[in-house]
Amino acid sequence: MLGVIFDWDGVVIDSSRQHEESWELLAEEEGLPLFDGHFKIGFGKRNELIIRTILEWTSDPEEIARLGDRKEVLYREIIQRDGITLLPGFGDFVKSLREKQVPYAIGSSTPRENIESVLNYINRENWFCHIVAAADVEKGKPDPEVFLKAAGKLEVAPERCVVLEDSLSGIEAGKTGGMKVVALTTTNSREILEKSPADLIVDSFNEVTIDRLGGVVC
C-alpha cells in the first residue's frame, strides 16, 4: 500500500508571504531585530528553533513560547484579512487520492491551529483525517519524528510512504525516516533542490499522479 504525507506550508498552501509578514509584525511589536535572509533560513523550522538559534532573541523557554504563540496569532489574522488559496493542482490530486482510497496525512512543523484555520477558511474541514502538527512531536525537522508519526497514523510502513516537501530540512527529515521524497519548487529553486537527496522534483501538483508516486516508491 502507498501512503502519502504532505508538508503544509509551501506544499498545500503558498503561505511564505504571510509568515514573513507575521515575523516582521512581531519584531516591530516587540522592538526586536531581524536580519536580511532570516526568513529563508528559518522557513520550515519550528518557532522555538527560529527564535532561540536563528534570530537569537531569547533562550528563556517561557518567552520563546510567548513570542511563538503571538507570531502565529498574527499569521492567522493575516490569513483572515487577506485570504489564502491552495497551490495549483493540489485539490485535484487530493480528490484522486480519495477516489483511489490512498491514505494520506499532513506532517508539518506548523501549529495545528494554523492548519485548521486555513481548512475552515477554504471550507475543507474534513479533507484530512490525519494531521501531525508542531505540538504532536518533540523534535522538529530535520528530525523525522513528524513523518514517522504520520506514517504510523496511516498504518503504512515508512518505506512505502512518499513525502511531499518544499524545504531542505523537510526533505532531509523524510529521507532520514526511510521515505521517498518529492520536492516542490515553491520555496527553493530547482537548482538548489537538485543538490538535495529528493527522489523527484516537480514544479506543481499538476505533475503529480498516484502512478508517478508509486513509481518513486518502487
N, C-alpha and C positions, 0 to 999 in steps of 0.2 A: 504493500500500500504506500502511496505517496502522501507526504504531509507538507503543507506549505505554511511558512511562517513569515509574516510581514513585519518589518520595522514600521514605524508610524510616520514621524516627521521626515519629509523628503522622499517618502515611498508612497504612502497613501495620500498625503496632502503635501503641497508645497508651502510650508509654513516658515521658511527661513526668514523672510522679511518681518513677520510678526514676532518671531522670537528675538531677532536682533533689536527690534524696536523696544521690546519689553526690557531687555538688558539696559538699553540706553535710558529709558524712563526710570528704571530702578536706580541707576547710577546718579541720575540727576536728582531724584528724590532724596537719596542718602548722602549726596555730596562725595561720591566715591569715584576713583579714576578708572578709565577704560583706555586700553592701548590699541593702536591700529592692528587689525588682524586677529583680535581676541576671539571674535565670533567663529571664525573658520577653525581655529584651534580647538575650541570647546564644543563645536556642533556634534551632537550625538552622544555627548558625555553627560553624566549626572551633575545636577547643580552643585552638589556637595564638592565634587572634584573641581568644578569650574571656579567656585568661589574661594576655595581653600588653596588650590595649587596653581591655577592658571591666572586668575585675577589677583590672588593673594590679598583679598580684602580682610579676611579674618580666619583664625583657626579655632575660634570658640564654637562648639557644636550648637549651642542654642541660637547664637547669632547667625550661623550658617543656615540653620533651619528657618529662622525668621526671614532672612533675605531670600532664600529659595522659594518659600511659600509666597512671598509678596511678588516675586518675579512672575510666578505662574498666574497669580490673580491678575496682574497687568496684562499678561498674554491673553487670558480668556476675555478680558474687557476689550482688547483689540479685535479679537475674533467677532465678538458681538457687535462691535462698531463697524467693522469693515467687511465682515463675512469671510468665507473661505470656500474653496472648491476642491474636489478630488482631482488627482493628477489624471491626465488623459489616458483612457483605456482601462483604468482601474475598475470602474463599475462593471464593465462588460466582462472583465476577467473574473471577478468575484461571482458574477452570475453563472459563468461556465463552471466554476468550482462547485457551486451549489447544485447545478443541474447534474453534474457527474458524481456528486456526493464525495468529493475530495475534501478531506478535513483540512481546515486552515485556522490560523490563530494570529494574534498580534503579540509580538515580543519587543517591548520598547522601554527605553530609559525615561520616557516622559511620564508624568503623573497620570493616574487613571482618570482624574477629574478632567484633564485636558482632552483625553480621547472621548470620554462620554459627552463632554460639552460639544465637541465637533459633530459627533454622531447624532446628537439631538438636533443640532443646528441644521444638518442636511437631511433630517428625517430618516435616518438609517440606524435607529437604536438597536435593532435586532439582527444586524448584519454579522456581528461577531459573538459566537457562543463562548469563545476562549480568548481572554486577554491577560497577558502577563505584563505588568507595568512596574514603575520605579519602586513602589512600596512592597512589591512582592518578592524582591530579591535583595540580598545583602551586598552583592558586588555588581558594579556596573561594567559595561563593555569597556575594554575588550575581553573581560571575563565572559565565558559562555553561559553563565548561570541562567540568564533570562531566556535564551533559546532552548536550553535543555529543559527548563520548566515548561516552556510552551510545547515542546515535543512530548513531554510527559502528559500534558493535558489532552493532546491529540491521540495519545496511545500509539505513537508511531516511533520506531527506532530512529535515533539521530541520523544514522547513515542513509535513511530513506526520506529525510527531510530536505527541503530546499528553502533557504533563507533569501528573502528579497531585501536588499540593503542599499544604502547610498553612502554611508560614512565608512571611513577606513577602519575605525575602531569596531564598527559593527561587522564588517567583512572579516576582520581578524577573529572576532568572537564566534561567528558562525563556523569558520574553518577549524578553530580550536575545539569546538564542540563536536567535530566529526561530521559536519553537514556540508552540503554543496551550497554555494552562494552565487546568486545572480545579482550583479551590481547595476544600479541605475545611475545615469549621468546627470542626476538632478542637482547634486551638490558639488561633486568633483568631476573634472573633465575626464574624457576617455583616456587621455594620455596618462593622467595620474592613476586611474583605475587599472590600466594595463600593467602597472608596476605592483599591483596588489595581488593576493592569491585568489581573487574571484574566479569562478569557473566559467562565467559567461558575463558579458557586458552588453546592456541594452540601453537605448535612449528613452524608451517609454514602454508602457504595458501593451501598446499596440504590437509589439514584437514578441510578446509572451503568450504562449499557449500551454495547455496541460501536456500535450505531447512533447513539446520542446523541453519542459521541465523534467518530464520522465526520461528524456534522453540525457539530460545532465546527470541525473541520479545513476543511470545505468553506465 
